[in-house]
């Protein structure tokens, strides 16, 4: 049986782990696809949201460790990808 991937507090900790660990010993089945922010964004959008919704979005983004605008963009991308 393979070992579970440990949880890391920072990206630096994760990078150090990947640089030194034999990943063939770990269960990678729970991995998720990651999208990198490589392309510049060329259009801005302004939204009006109820304060409780924005607070919830900011909290979920904080838990995910990403800026809230990126969290919103990722949610929109996911909704568009699953609606095909």
N, CA, C and O atoms as a CHARMM CRD file, in Angstrom:
* protein
*
  336
    1    1 UNK  N      0.83900  -1.18100   0.00000 PROA 1      0.00000
    2    1 UNK  CA     0.00000   0.00000   0.00000 PROA 1      0.00000
    3    1 UNK  C      0.88600   1.24700   0.00000 PROA 1      0.00000
    4    1 UNK  O      1.87500   1.32900   0.72900 PROA 1      0.00000
    5    2 UNK  N      0.50500   2.20900  -0.83400 PROA 2      0.00000
    6    2 UNK  CA     1.30100   3.42600  -0.95000 PROA 2      0.00000
    7    2 UNK  C      0.93800   4.41600   0.14600 PROA 2      0.00000
    8    2 UNK  O     -0.16900   4.39900   0.68500 PROA 2      0.00000
    9    3 UNK  N      1.90700   5.28700   0.46400 PROA 3      0.00000
   10    3 UNK  CA     1.73100   6.28700   1.51100 PROA 3      0.00000
   11    3 UNK  C      0.86300   7.43600   1.00100 PROA 3      0.00000
   12    3 UNK  O      0.88800   7.75500  -0.18800 PROA 3      0.00000
   13    4 UNK  N      0.09200   8.06200   1.90400 PROA 4      0.00000
   14    4 UNK  CA    -0.65100   9.26800   1.49200 PROA 4      0.00000
   15    4 UNK  C      0.29900  10.45600   1.36500 PROA 4      0.00000
   16    4 UNK  O      1.32300  10.52300   2.04400 PROA 4      0.00000
   17    5 UNK  N     -0.05200  11.37000   0.50400 PROA 5      0.00000
   18    5 UNK  CA     0.73100  12.60100   0.35100 PROA 5      0.00000
   19    5 UNK  C      0.52100  13.45600   1.60400 PROA 5      0.00000
   20    5 UNK  O     -0.62200  13.66400   2.01100 PROA 5      0.00000
   21    6 UNK  N      1.58200  13.95100   2.21600 PROA 6      0.00000
   22    6 UNK  CA     1.41300  14.81500   3.38300 PROA 6      0.00000
   23    6 UNK  C      0.79400  16.16000   3.00100 PROA 6      0.00000
   24    6 UNK  O      0.79000  16.53500   1.82800 PROA 6      0.00000
   25    7 UNK  N      0.28000  16.87000   3.97600 PROA 7      0.00000
   26    7 UNK  CA    -0.26000  18.21400   3.77000 PROA 7      0.00000
   27    7 UNK  C      0.84200  19.22300   4.08700 PROA 7      0.00000
   28    7 UNK  O      1.60100  19.05400   5.04100 PROA 7      0.00000
   29    8 UNK  N      0.91300  20.26200   3.28100 PROA 8      0.00000
   30    8 UNK  CA     1.97400  21.26200   3.42900 PROA 8      0.00000
   31    8 UNK  C      1.38500  22.61300   3.77500 PROA 8      0.00000
   32    8 UNK  O      0.31900  22.97800   3.27900 PROA 8      0.00000
   33    9 UNK  N      2.06400  23.34500   4.61100 PROA 9      0.00000
   34    9 UNK  CA     1.60500  24.67200   5.03300 PROA 9      0.00000
   35    9 UNK  C      1.91300  25.73300   3.98800 PROA 9      0.00000
   36    9 UNK  O      1.19100  26.72400   3.87600 PROA 9      0.00000
   37   10 UNK  N      2.98800  25.53000   3.21900 PROA 10     0.00000
   38   10 UNK  CA     3.39300  26.53900   2.24000 PROA 10     0.00000
   39   10 UNK  C      3.82200  25.86300   0.94000 PROA 10     0.00000
   40   10 UNK  O      4.10300  24.66500   0.91200 PROA 10     0.00000
   41   11 UNK  N      3.86800  26.64800  -0.13000 PROA 11     0.00000
   42   11 UNK  CA     4.37400  26.14500  -1.40600 PROA 11     0.00000
   43   11 UNK  C      5.83600  25.73800  -1.27700 PROA 11     0.00000
   44   11 UNK  O      6.27500  24.76900  -1.89500 PROA 11     0.00000
   45   12 UNK  N      6.58000  26.48100  -0.47500 PROA 12     0.00000
   46   12 UNK  CA     8.00800  26.19000  -0.28200 PROA 12     0.00000
   47   12 UNK  C      8.18400  24.79300   0.33400 PROA 12     0.00000
   48   12 UNK  O      9.06500  24.03800  -0.07600 PROA 12     0.00000
   49   13 UNK  N      7.34300  24.45800   1.31800 PROA 13     0.00000
   50   13 UNK  CA     7.39000  23.12600   1.92000 PROA 13     0.00000
   51   13 UNK  C      7.07400  22.04100   0.89000 PROA 13     0.00000
   52   13 UNK  O      7.72500  20.99700   0.85900 PROA 13     0.00000
   53   14 UNK  N      6.07400  22.29800   0.05100 PROA 14     0.00000
   54   14 UNK  CA     5.70200  21.32800  -0.98000 PROA 14     0.00000
   55   14 UNK  C      6.83000  21.15000  -1.99300 PROA 14     0.00000
   56   14 UNK  O      7.12700  20.02800  -2.40300 PROA 14     0.00000
   57   15 UNK  N      7.45500  22.25100  -2.39500 PROA 15     0.00000
   58   15 UNK  CA     8.56500  22.17400  -3.34700 PROA 15     0.00000
   59   15 UNK  C      9.72900  21.37700  -2.77200 PROA 15     0.00000
   60   15 UNK  O     10.34900  20.58000  -3.47700 PROA 15     0.00000
   61   16 UNK  N     10.02700  21.59000  -1.49700 PROA 16     0.00000
   62   16 UNK  CA    11.11700  20.84400  -0.86100 PROA 16     0.00000
   63   16 UNK  C     10.79900  19.35400  -0.81200 PROA 16     0.00000
   64   16 UNK  O     11.68300  18.52400  -1.01800 PROA 16     0.00000
   65   17 UNK  N      9.55100  19.01500  -0.54300 PROA 17     0.00000
   66   17 UNK  CA     9.14100  17.61700  -0.50600 PROA 17     0.00000
   67   17 UNK  C      9.29600  16.96900  -1.88300 PROA 17     0.00000
   68   17 UNK  O      9.88000  15.89200  -2.00500 PROA 17     0.00000
   69   18 UNK  N      8.77700  17.62500  -2.91100 PROA 18     0.00000
   70   18 UNK  CA     8.82900  17.07200  -4.26900 PROA 18     0.00000
   71   18 UNK  C     10.26900  16.93700  -4.74500 PROA 18     0.00000
   72   18 UNK  O     10.59700  16.00200  -5.47500 PROA 18     0.00000
   73   19 UNK  N     11.12400  17.85800  -4.34000 PROA 19     0.00000
   74   19 UNK  CA    12.52500  17.83200  -4.77100 PROA 19     0.00000
   75   19 UNK  C     13.29500  16.65400  -4.18700 PROA 19     0.00000
   76   19 UNK  O     14.28400  16.20700  -4.76800 PROA 19     0.00000
   77   20 UNK  N     12.84300  16.14600  -3.03100 PROA 20     0.00000
   78   20 UNK  CA    13.61600  15.10100  -2.35300 PROA 20     0.00000
   79   20 UNK  C     12.91000  13.75100  -2.23800 PROA 20     0.00000
   80   20 UNK  O     13.56900  12.73700  -2.00900 PROA 20     0.00000
   81   21 UNK  N     11.60100  13.71500  -2.39000 PROA 21     0.00000
   82   21 UNK  CA    10.84100  12.47700  -2.15500 PROA 21     0.00000
   83   21 UNK  C     10.81400  11.58700  -3.38900 PROA 21     0.00000
   84   21 UNK  O     10.87700  12.07500  -4.51700 PROA 21     0.00000
   85   22 UNK  N     10.72000  10.27800  -3.16900 PROA 22     0.00000
   86   22 UNK  CA    10.47800   9.31000  -4.23600 PROA 22     0.00000
   87   22 UNK  C      8.96300   9.20300  -4.38900 PROA 22     0.00000
   88   22 UNK  O      8.30800   8.48900  -3.63000 PROA 22     0.00000
   89   23 UNK  N      8.41000   9.90900  -5.36500 PROA 23     0.00000
   90   23 UNK  CA     6.96100   9.99700  -5.50100 PROA 23     0.00000
   91   23 UNK  C      6.31100   8.67300  -5.88400 PROA 23     0.00000
   92   23 UNK  O      5.09400   8.53200  -5.76600 PROA 23     0.00000
   93   24 UNK  N      7.09300   7.70400  -6.33600 PROA 24     0.00000
   94   24 UNK  CA     6.51700   6.40600  -6.67300 PROA 24     0.00000
   95   24 UNK  C      6.02700   5.66200  -5.42500 PROA 24     0.00000
   96   24 UNK  O      5.28700   4.68500  -5.53800 PROA 24     0.00000
   97   25 UNK  N      6.43400   6.11700  -4.24300 PROA 25     0.00000
   98   25 UNK  CA     6.01200   5.49800  -2.99100 PROA 25     0.00000
   99   25 UNK  C      4.69900   6.07500  -2.45900 PROA 25     0.00000
  100   25 UNK  O      4.17800   5.59900  -1.45000 PROA 25     0.00000
  101   26 UNK  N      4.16200   7.09700  -3.13200 PROA 26     0.00000
  102   26 UNK  CA     2.99000   7.79900  -2.62100 PROA 26     0.00000
  103   26 UNK  C      1.77600   7.58500  -3.51800 PROA 26     0.00000
  104   26 UNK  O      1.90000   7.41100  -4.73000 PROA 26     0.00000
  105   27 UNK  N      0.60900   7.60100  -2.89800 PROA 27     0.00000
  106   27 UNK  CA    -0.66400   7.46400  -3.61000 PROA 27     0.00000
  107   27 UNK  C     -1.02500   8.81100  -4.23200 PROA 27     0.00000
  108   27 UNK  O     -1.37000   9.75500  -3.52200 PROA 27     0.00000
  109   28 UNK  N     -0.94400   8.89400  -5.54000 PROA 28     0.00000
  110   28 UNK  CA    -1.22100  10.13700  -6.25700 PROA 28     0.00000
  111   28 UNK  C     -2.61400  10.14200  -6.87700 PROA 28     0.00000
  112   28 UNK  O     -2.93300  11.03100  -7.66700 PROA 28     0.00000
  113   29 UNK  N     -3.44900   9.15900  -6.52900 PROA 29     0.00000
  114   29 UNK  CA    -4.76400   9.03200  -7.15900 PROA 29     0.00000
  115   29 UNK  C     -5.70700  10.18000  -6.81700 PROA 29     0.00000
  116   29 UNK  O     -6.65900  10.42700  -7.55700 PROA 29     0.00000
  117   30 UNK  N     -5.46900  10.88200  -5.72300 PROA 30     0.00000
  118   30 UNK  CA    -6.34300  11.98500  -5.34000 PROA 30     0.00000
  119   30 UNK  C     -5.91800  13.31600  -5.91900 PROA 30     0.00000
  120   30 UNK  O     -6.44300  14.35700  -5.52400 PROA 30     0.00000
  121   31 UNK  N     -4.97800  13.30300  -6.84700 PROA 31     0.00000
  122   31 UNK  CA    -4.48000  14.55100  -7.43300 PROA 31     0.00000
  123   31 UNK  C     -5.55000  15.29100  -8.20700 PROA 31     0.00000
  124   31 UNK  O     -6.52200  14.69400  -8.67200 PROA 31     0.00000
  125   32 UNK  N     -5.37000  16.57900  -8.34100 PROA 32     0.00000
  126   32 UNK  CA    -6.29800  17.42600  -9.07300 PROA 32     0.00000
  127   32 UNK  C     -5.54700  18.17900 -10.16000 PROA 32     0.00000
  128   32 UNK  O     -4.37500  18.52400 -10.00500 PROA 32     0.00000
  129   33 UNK  N     -6.24000  18.42400 -11.25500 PROA 33     0.00000
  130   33 UNK  CA    -5.67700  19.19900 -12.33800 PROA 33     0.00000
  131   33 UNK  C     -5.48800  20.63900 -11.87100 PROA 33     0.00000
  132   33 UNK  O     -6.37800  21.20300 -11.23500 PROA 33     0.00000
  133   34 UNK  N     -4.34800  21.23600 -12.17600 PROA 34     0.00000
  134   34 UNK  CA    -4.04600  22.59800 -11.76200 PROA 34     0.00000
  135   34 UNK  C     -3.86300  23.45200 -13.00600 PROA 34     0.00000
  136   34 UNK  O     -3.19100  23.05100 -13.95700 PROA 34     0.00000
  137   35 UNK  N     -4.46400  24.62900 -12.99000 PROA 35     0.00000
  138   35 UNK  CA    -4.27700  25.56400 -14.08500 PROA 35     0.00000
  139   35 UNK  C     -3.40800  26.71400 -13.60300 PROA 35     0.00000
  140   35 UNK  O     -3.64500  27.28000 -12.53600 PROA 35     0.00000
  141   36 UNK  N     -2.40800  27.05100 -14.39000 PROA 36     0.00000
  142   36 UNK  CA    -1.52800  28.15400 -14.03700 PROA 36     0.00000
  143   36 UNK  C     -1.99900  29.41400 -14.73100 PROA 36     0.00000
  144   36 UNK  O     -2.52300  29.36500 -15.84400 PROA 36     0.00000
  145   37 UNK  N     -1.81200  30.52700 -14.07500 PROA 37     0.00000
  146   37 UNK  CA    -2.19600  31.82900 -14.60500 PROA 37     0.00000
  147   37 UNK  C     -1.05600  32.34900 -15.49000 PROA 37     0.00000
  148   37 UNK  O     -0.21700  33.12600 -15.03400 PROA 37     0.00000
  149   38 UNK  N     -1.03100  31.91900 -16.74900 PROA 38     0.00000
  150   38 UNK  CA     0.06600  32.31200 -17.62700 PROA 38     0.00000
  151   38 UNK  C     -0.30400  33.44900 -18.57000 PROA 38     0.00000
  152   38 UNK  O      0.53700  34.29000 -18.88800 PROA 38     0.00000
  153   39 UNK  N     -1.54200  33.48100 -19.01300 PROA 39     0.00000
  154   39 UNK  CA    -1.95000  34.50500 -19.96100 PROA 39     0.00000
  155   39 UNK  C     -2.40100  35.75200 -19.22700 PROA 39     0.00000
  156   39 UNK  O     -3.09600  35.66900 -18.21400 PROA 39     0.00000
  157   40 UNK  N     -2.00500  36.91500 -19.74100 PROA 40     0.00000
  158   40 UNK  CA    -2.49300  38.14900 -19.10500 PROA 40     0.00000
  159   40 UNK  C     -3.99900  38.28500 -19.34200 PROA 40     0.00000
  160   40 UNK  O     -4.51700  37.87400 -20.38100 PROA 40     0.00000
  161   41 UNK  N     -4.67000  38.85000 -18.39000 PROA 41     0.00000
  162   41 UNK  CA    -6.10900  39.08000 -18.51200 PROA 41     0.00000
  163   41 UNK  C     -6.29200  40.43800 -19.16900 PROA 41     0.00000
  164   41 UNK  O     -5.70100  41.42800 -18.73600 PROA 41     0.00000
  165   42 UNK  N     -7.11000  40.48600 -20.21500 PROA 42     0.00000
  166   42 UNK  CA    -7.21200  41.73300 -20.96300 PROA 42     0.00000
  167   42 UNK  C     -8.56600  42.42900 -20.83400 PROA 42     0.00000
  168   42 UNK  O     -8.74900  43.51000 -21.39300 PROA 42     0.00000
  169   43 UNK  N     -9.50600  41.84500 -20.12400 PROA 43     0.00000
  170   43 UNK  CA   -10.81200  42.48100 -19.92800 PROA 43     0.00000
  171   43 UNK  C    -11.16500  42.46700 -18.44700 PROA 43     0.00000
  172   43 UNK  O    -10.94100  41.47700 -17.75200 PROA 43     0.00000
  173   44 UNK  N    -11.70700  43.55500 -17.98600 PROA 44     0.00000
  174   44 UNK  CA   -12.15100  43.65700 -16.59500 PROA 44     0.00000
  175   44 UNK  C    -13.67100  43.60000 -16.55800 PROA 44     0.00000
  176   44 UNK  O    -14.34200  44.09900 -17.46200 PROA 44     0.00000
  177   45 UNK  N    -14.20500  42.99400 -15.51400 PROA 45     0.00000
  178   45 UNK  CA   -15.64300  42.88300 -15.32300 PROA 45     0.00000
  179   45 UNK  C    -15.96200  43.39200 -13.92400 PROA 45     0.00000
  180   45 UNK  O    -15.24400  43.10300 -12.96600 PROA 45     0.00000
  181   46 UNK  N    -17.02900  44.14100 -13.81900 PROA 46     0.00000
  182   46 UNK  CA   -17.47000  44.62400 -12.51600 PROA 46     0.00000
  183   46 UNK  C    -18.78700  43.92600 -12.16900 PROA 46     0.00000
  184   46 UNK  O    -19.70800  43.88900 -12.98500 PROA 46     0.00000
  185   47 UNK  N    -18.87100  43.38100 -10.97400 PROA 47     0.00000
  186   47 UNK  CA   -20.07900  42.69000 -10.52300 PROA 47     0.00000
  187   47 UNK  C    -20.58100  43.31700  -9.23900 PROA 47     0.00000
  188   47 UNK  O    -19.79700  43.80800  -8.42700 PROA 47     0.00000
  189   48 UNK  N    -21.87200  43.29800  -9.06400 PROA 48     0.00000
  190   48 UNK  CA   -22.45700  43.66900  -7.78000 PROA 48     0.00000
  191   48 UNK  C    -22.92500  42.36900  -7.14600 PROA 48     0.00000
  192   48 UNK  O    -23.71600  41.62800  -7.73000 PROA 48     0.00000
  193   49 UNK  N    -22.42600  42.10200  -5.94100 PROA 49     0.00000
  194   49 UNK  CA   -22.77500  40.89100  -5.21200 PROA 49     0.00000
  195   49 UNK  C    -23.29600  41.26800  -3.83300 PROA 49     0.00000
  196   49 UNK  O    -22.87500  42.27300  -3.26000 PROA 49     0.00000
  197   50 UNK  N    -24.20900  40.46800  -3.29900 PROA 50     0.00000
  198   50 UNK  CA   -24.61900  40.70700  -1.91700 PROA 50     0.00000
  199   50 UNK  C    -23.41500  40.52800  -0.98500 PROA 50     0.00000
  200   50 UNK  O    -22.58800  39.64200  -1.20000 PROA 50     0.00000
  201   51 UNK  N    -23.32000  41.36300   0.04000 PROA 51     0.00000
  202   51 UNK  CA   -22.17600  41.30300   0.95500 PROA 51     0.00000
  203   51 UNK  C    -21.96200  39.90600   1.54200 PROA 51     0.00000
  204   51 UNK  O    -20.81500  39.46500   1.61400 PROA 51     0.00000
  205   52 UNK  N    -23.01600  39.18400   1.96800 PROA 52     0.00000
  206   52 UNK  CA   -22.78300  37.84100   2.51300 PROA 52     0.00000
  207   52 UNK  C    -22.16700  36.87800   1.48200 PROA 52     0.00000
  208   52 UNK  O    -21.35700  36.02200   1.83800 PROA 52     0.00000
  209   53 UNK  N    -22.55000  37.02200   0.21300 PROA 53     0.00000
  210   53 UNK  CA   -21.98300  36.16500  -0.82900 PROA 53     0.00000
  211   53 UNK  C    -20.50100  36.48600  -1.02400 PROA 53     0.00000
  212   53 UNK  O    -19.67400  35.58000  -1.12400 PROA 53     0.00000
  213   54 UNK  N    -20.17100  37.76700  -1.07700 PROA 54     0.00000
  214   54 UNK  CA   -18.77200  38.14600  -1.24900 PROA 54     0.00000
  215   54 UNK  C    -17.94200  37.68600  -0.05600 PROA 54     0.00000
  216   54 UNK  O    -16.81000  37.23300  -0.22600 PROA 54     0.00000
  217   55 UNK  N    -18.49100  37.79700   1.13900 PROA 55     0.00000
  218   55 UNK  CA   -17.77200  37.33200   2.33500 PROA 55     0.00000
  219   55 UNK  C    -17.53000  35.83300   2.25300 PROA 55     0.00000
  220   55 UNK  O    -16.44800  35.36000   2.60400 PROA 55     0.00000
  221   56 UNK  N    -18.52400  35.08000   1.79300 PROA 56     0.00000
  222   56 UNK  CA   -18.37700  33.62300   1.66000 PROA 56     0.00000
  223   56 UNK  C    -17.33800  33.28100   0.59500 PROA 56     0.00000
  224   56 UNK  O    -16.54600  32.35600   0.77300 PROA 56     0.00000
  225   57 UNK  N    -17.34100  34.02000  -0.50400 PROA 57     0.00000
  226   57 UNK  CA   -16.35500  33.80000  -1.57100 PROA 57     0.00000
  227   57 UNK  C    -14.95400  34.07800  -1.05000 PROA 57     0.00000
  228   57 UNK  O    -14.03100  33.29900  -1.29000 PROA 57     0.00000
  229   58 UNK  N    -14.79600  35.17200  -0.34600 PROA 58     0.00000
  230   58 UNK  CA   -13.47900  35.51700   0.19900 PROA 58     0.00000
  231   58 UNK  C    -12.99500  34.46000   1.19000 PROA 58     0.00000
  232   58 UNK  O    -11.81100  34.12300   1.21700 PROA 58     0.00000
  233   59 UNK  N    -13.90600  33.94500   1.99600 PROA 59     0.00000
  234   59 UNK  CA   -13.52500  32.91000   2.96700 PROA 59     0.00000
  235   59 UNK  C    -13.12100  31.62100   2.26200 PROA 59     0.00000
  236   59 UNK  O    -12.11900  31.00800   2.62900 PROA 59     0.00000
  237   60 UNK  N    -13.88400  31.20000   1.25500 PROA 60     0.00000
  238   60 UNK  CA   -13.53300  29.98700   0.51100 PROA 60     0.00000
  239   60 UNK  C    -12.20000  30.16200  -0.20900 PROA 60     0.00000
  240   60 UNK  O    -11.39600  29.23200  -0.26100 PROA 60     0.00000
  241   61 UNK  N    -11.96300  31.34800  -0.76400 PROA 61     0.00000
  242   61 UNK  CA   -10.69300  31.62400  -1.43700 PROA 61     0.00000
  243   61 UNK  C     -9.54900  31.57700  -0.43200 PROA 61     0.00000
  244   61 UNK  O     -8.48000  31.04000  -0.72600 PROA 61     0.00000
  245   62 UNK  N     -9.77400  32.13800   0.75100 PROA 62     0.00000
  246   62 UNK  CA    -8.74200  32.10700   1.79100 PROA 62     0.00000
  247   62 UNK  C     -8.42200  30.67000   2.18100 PROA 62     0.00000
  248   62 UNK  O     -7.25300  30.32200   2.35200 PROA 62     0.00000
  249   63 UNK  N     -9.44000  29.83700   2.32300 PROA 63     0.00000
  250   63 UNK  CA    -9.23200  28.43100   2.65800 PROA 63     0.00000
  251   63 UNK  C     -8.45800  27.70300   1.56300 PROA 63     0.00000
  252   63 UNK  O     -7.65700  26.81100   1.84300 PROA 63     0.00000
  253   64 UNK  N     -8.70700  28.09300   0.31300 PROA 64     0.00000
  254   64 UNK  CA    -8.00400  27.48500  -0.82200 PROA 64     0.00000
  255   64 UNK  C     -6.60700  28.07900  -1.00900 PROA 64     0.00000
  256   64 UNK  O     -5.79600  27.53700  -1.76000 PROA 64     0.00000
  257   65 UNK  N     -6.32700  29.19100  -0.32500 PROA 65     0.00000
  258   65 UNK  CA    -5.00800  29.81900  -0.42900 PROA 65     0.00000
  259   65 UNK  C     -4.79100  30.59600  -1.70900 PROA 65     0.00000
  260   65 UNK  O     -3.66500  30.71300  -2.19300 PROA 65     0.00000
  261   66 UNK  N     -5.88600  31.13400  -2.26300 PROA 66     0.00000
  262   66 UNK  CA    -5.77600  31.90100  -3.50600 PROA 66     0.00000
  263   66 UNK  C     -6.52200  33.22600  -3.35800 PROA 66     0.00000
  264   66 UNK  O     -7.38900  33.35500  -2.49300 PROA 66     0.00000
  265   67 UNK  N     -6.19100  34.21400  -4.19700 PROA 67     0.00000
  266   67 UNK  CA    -6.93500  35.47000  -4.17100 PROA 67     0.00000
  267   67 UNK  C     -8.39900  35.24900  -4.56100 PROA 67     0.00000
  268   67 UNK  O     -8.70300  34.35500  -5.35000 PROA 67     0.00000
  269   68 UNK  N     -9.30500  36.06300  -4.00800 PROA 68     0.00000
  270   68 UNK  CA   -10.72500  35.82500  -4.24400 PROA 68     0.00000
  271   68 UNK  C    -11.13100  36.03600  -5.69800 PROA 68     0.00000
  272   68 UNK  O    -12.04400  35.36700  -6.18100 PROA 68     0.00000
  273   69 UNK  N    -10.47200  36.95300  -6.40500 PROA 69     0.00000
  274   69 UNK  CA   -10.81800  37.14200  -7.81900 PROA 69     0.00000
  275   69 UNK  C    -10.42200  35.92000  -8.64000 PROA 69     0.00000
  276   69 UNK  O    -11.14100  35.54500  -9.56600 PROA 69     0.00000
  277   70 UNK  N     -9.30300  35.29700  -8.32200 PROA 70     0.00000
  278   70 UNK  CA    -8.90800  34.06700  -9.00500 PROA 70     0.00000
  279   70 UNK  C     -9.90000  32.94300  -8.67800 PROA 70     0.00000
  280   70 UNK  O    -10.23600  32.13200  -9.54100 PROA 70     0.00000
  281   71 UNK  N    -10.36100  32.90500  -7.42900 PROA 71     0.00000
  282   71 UNK  CA   -11.35400  31.91500  -7.02900 PROA 71     0.00000
  283   71 UNK  C    -12.62500  32.06300  -7.87100 PROA 71     0.00000
  284   71 UNK  O    -13.17500  31.07200  -8.35100 PROA 71     0.00000
  285   72 UNK  N    -13.08400  33.29900  -8.04600 PROA 72     0.00000
  286   72 UNK  CA   -14.27700  33.54900  -8.87000 PROA 72     0.00000
  287   72 UNK  C    -14.02700  33.11800 -10.30800 PROA 72     0.00000
  288   72 UNK  O    -14.87300  32.46100 -10.91500 PROA 72     0.00000
  289   73 UNK  N    -12.86600  33.48300 -10.86100 PROA 73     0.00000
  290   73 UNK  CA   -12.53900  33.12100 -12.24400 PROA 73     0.00000
  291   73 UNK  C    -12.49600  31.60800 -12.41600 PROA 73     0.00000
  292   73 UNK  O    -12.98400  31.08100 -13.41600 PROA 73     0.00000
  293   74 UNK  N    -11.91200  30.90500 -11.43900 PROA 74     0.00000
  294   74 UNK  CA   -11.84900  29.44400 -11.52200 PROA 74     0.00000
  295   74 UNK  C    -13.24600  28.83000 -11.43600 PROA 74     0.00000
  296   74 UNK  O    -13.52800  27.84600 -12.12100 PROA 74     0.00000
  297   75 UNK  N    -14.11800  29.39500 -10.60900 PROA 75     0.00000
  298   75 UNK  CA   -15.48500  28.89600 -10.51500 PROA 75     0.00000
  299   75 UNK  C    -16.21400  29.08600 -11.84700 PROA 75     0.00000
  300   75 UNK  O    -16.95400  28.20400 -12.28200 PROA 75     0.00000
  301   76 UNK  N    -16.00600  30.23200 -12.49200 PROA 76     0.00000
  302   76 UNK  CA   -16.62000  30.47200 -13.79700 PROA 76     0.00000
  303   76 UNK  C    -16.06600  29.50900 -14.85300 PROA 76     0.00000
  304   76 UNK  O    -16.82400  28.96500 -15.65600 PROA 76     0.00000
  305   77 UNK  N    -14.75000  29.30100 -14.85200 PROA 77     0.00000
  306   77 UNK  CA   -14.14200  28.36900 -15.80500 PROA 77     0.00000
  307   77 UNK  C    -14.68700  26.96400 -15.61300 PROA 77     0.00000
  308   77 UNK  O    -14.98200  26.27300 -16.58800 PROA 77     0.00000
  309   78 UNK  N    -14.82400  26.53700 -14.36300 PROA 78     0.00000
  310   78 UNK  CA   -15.35100  25.20300 -14.06900 PROA 78     0.00000
  311   78 UNK  C    -16.79700  25.08600 -14.53000 PROA 78     0.00000
  312   78 UNK  O    -17.18100  24.06300 -15.09800 PROA 78     0.00000
  313   79 UNK  N    -17.60800  26.11900 -14.29400 PROA 79     0.00000
  314   79 UNK  CA   -19.00300  26.09400 -14.72600 PROA 79     0.00000
  315   79 UNK  C    -19.10200  26.00400 -16.25300 PROA 79     0.00000
  316   79 UNK  O    -19.95000  25.28800 -16.78400 PROA 79     0.00000
  317   80 UNK  N    -18.23800  26.72900 -16.94600 PROA 80     0.00000
  318   80 UNK  CA   -18.25800  26.68000 -18.42400 PROA 80     0.00000
  319   80 UNK  C    -17.78000  25.32300 -18.94100 PROA 80     0.00000
  320   80 UNK  O    -18.31000  24.81900 -19.93100 PROA 80     0.00000
  321   81 UNK  N    -16.79200  24.73300 -18.28700 PROA 81     0.00000
  322   81 UNK  CA   -16.25900  23.44400 -18.74300 PROA 81     0.00000
  323   81 UNK  C    -17.27800  22.31700 -18.53700 PROA 81     0.00000
  324   81 UNK  O    -17.36000  21.40000 -19.35500 PROA 81     0.00000
  325   82 UNK  N    -18.04900  22.38100 -17.45600 PROA 82     0.00000
  326   82 UNK  CA   -19.00900  21.30900 -17.18200 PROA 82     0.00000
  327   82 UNK  C    -20.32000  21.50000 -17.93300 PROA 82     0.00000
  328   82 UNK  O    -21.13700  20.58100 -17.97800 PROA 82     0.00000
  329   83 UNK  N    -20.53900  22.67300 -18.52500 PROA 83     0.00000
  330   83 UNK  CA   -21.79700  22.91600 -19.23400 PROA 83     0.00000
  331   83 UNK  C    -21.73500  22.50700 -20.69800 PROA 83     0.00000
  332   83 UNK  O    -22.72200  22.66200 -21.41700 PROA 83     0.00000
  333   84 UNK  N    -20.61000  21.99400 -21.15100 PROA 84     0.00000
  334   84 UNK  CA   -20.47000  21.60800 -22.57600 PROA 84     0.00000
  335   84 UNK  C    -21.23900  20.34500 -22.87000 PROA 84     0.00000
  336   84 UNK  O    -21.23900  19.87200 -24.00700 PROA 84     0.00000
